[in-house]
Each structure stands twice: as C-alpha cells, then as structure tokens.
Amino acid sequence: MTNNMNPLLNNTSNAPMNPQVIQTKFGDINGDGFFETILLMGTKTPDSPLWRNLSITIFYGQTHQFERIMLKQSVGYNSTIFLGDFTGNHLEDILAISDTGGSGGIINGEILSSINGKIRSIFDAESFNNKLKYTVNYQNQYKVAVRSMNPKKQYIIDLQYKGQEYLAEIYNQDGTLKQPIEGWVDPISGLYPLDFERDGVYEMLAYQAIAGRYHADGLGDVENILKWNGHEFIVDRQTVGIFGKDIK
C-alpha cells in the first residue's frame, strides 16, 4: 500500500506492541535518481529478543510517499537488511535476513526488488529450500555419500577423521555398516551477499549444514552460490565443505 502517512507516528509510545525501527538504510531502489529511506520494522516481543510483524517500509525521496511490505516470514531474531544490486539492473535491491531461533541455525531470507516500477519479492529462503533436494547415506568403508538433485552432483565424505569410537558404533571391524543410516541436509542457515565477479552485481553464498545420525553429528556444509538468471535465482556453483581433524 502507498500513502502519505508517516508510519513512525505510531511509534511515539514505548508500548511493546507498537512497531519499532530495527534498522535504516538509504539507496535508490527505483531508479528515479533520489535516495529512498528503507526501514526494517517490527514489533518487539516483551522480555524476548524475538521480533514479530517484520516489514519493510520505504519512504520515497521524490514523492515523499510511504510504502509498507510485510515480509513473507515475519517473525525472527537478529533481523537485518542489506542493500545491493542482485539482478544487474543497476538499482538497489533489499535483502532482509533474520534468525529463526531453531537448533539448526536456520534463517529467513527475502529479497525485494523494483520490477517494472513495483516492489515485489523475487526470492525467499523458505521457497528456495524446497527446490534444493538432497540425500545423505552412510556407505561401507567409512564413507558418506551426499547427493544433490539440483544440480545433480555427488560428494563423498571420509569419516575416518571422526575417530575409532565413533566408527565402532556404526561399522563392523571389516568396515561394513552394521545397519543402514541416513542423514540429511538442513535448510539454509547462512546467506551472504558477495560480488564474486567484481562487477557490482551481488551473488549469494548459501550454507546448508549436513547432519549425520543426529543434528549435532555435523558432517560439513553444502555451499551454493545463487545467481539471478533474469527470471529467478538459480544455483550457479555448488561445493561441499568438510570438517578437518586437529593435528599436533
């Protein structure tokens, strides 16, 4: 919605249910040559660091009008915004990120962009997670196979760094599995804007934790570089990072 009313006028009280400004950024998001004021706003939960009703409010420098956009995932912790050109149209896009507070460190992330003069969501982490399908299967001889369906790749992780006590719980003495074991890959737990090509257009580096028998049994991370292809964000490059063994 667009209007001439200042939403900050509702924030004259310190009452916990009133919306508050969490972070402020300035940038030209629509190409009119004027800087807009971008406000990340939310309602603070009493006696908690949790924010609810997270939204982006834009004050347009040329028209002096306000527009408010509710984030798709409007509840979170440690909420922040970043401005940068993710689509290559030389305009600032808005990346909003917040922590979900879950044990896996999962985040909410969304990008808002000016498309044909209108601000709309072009990426959200929850929807993108549904496109990233994986299987994690323990194999004989102390290996784990991590398979990605999009893109279609396989990675083999050597478990011997985990130590004999860990391996003895899973493997027979001849290195065969005592029973089938499946792990999993978490949703996105880190989303970082990076200009890999140094051309002023940002890609995103997305981390997803690989879990073994249980959540704390970390095996590494899937690292996806997400890039705008003109219509949507796709996985441009994918790697797996593994943990190392301490050496003396």
TAWOVEN-V648026 format. One line per field, one symbol per residue. phi: phi as a letter, one per 30 degrees, with the letter a starting at -180 (. if undefined). psi: psi as a letter, one per 20 degrees, with the letter a starting at -180 (. if undefined). A space follows every 10 residues. Layout:
phi=???
psi=???
This chain:
phi=.bacdddddd cdccdddddb dcabbbadcb idicdccccd bacddehadd cbhdbccccd ddciccbcbd ddccblchdb bbcadccici cdccccbbdd idddidccbb ccbdchibdb dcabdddded dccbbbbdbd iibbccccdb ddbbbccdcd ddjddddddc cdddidddad bccacdddca bbdbcdchci cdcbcccbdc ccdaddddck bdccccbdcj badbddbbbb ccdccdbc
psi=qprjpoiihi kiqjpiiqqq pgqprproij jjiqpqpppp qrppppkqjp prlprpppop hgikqqpppp qgnjprqlpr qpproiijjk qproopqqqh jrhjkqrppq ppqooljqpr pipqhghhhi inpqqopqrr klqpoopphn roqqppppjh ihqhgghhhh qrhjjqphqq ppbrprrpip opppnhilji pprpopppqp qdhrgimpib ppopopqpji hrprohqprp prqrppq.
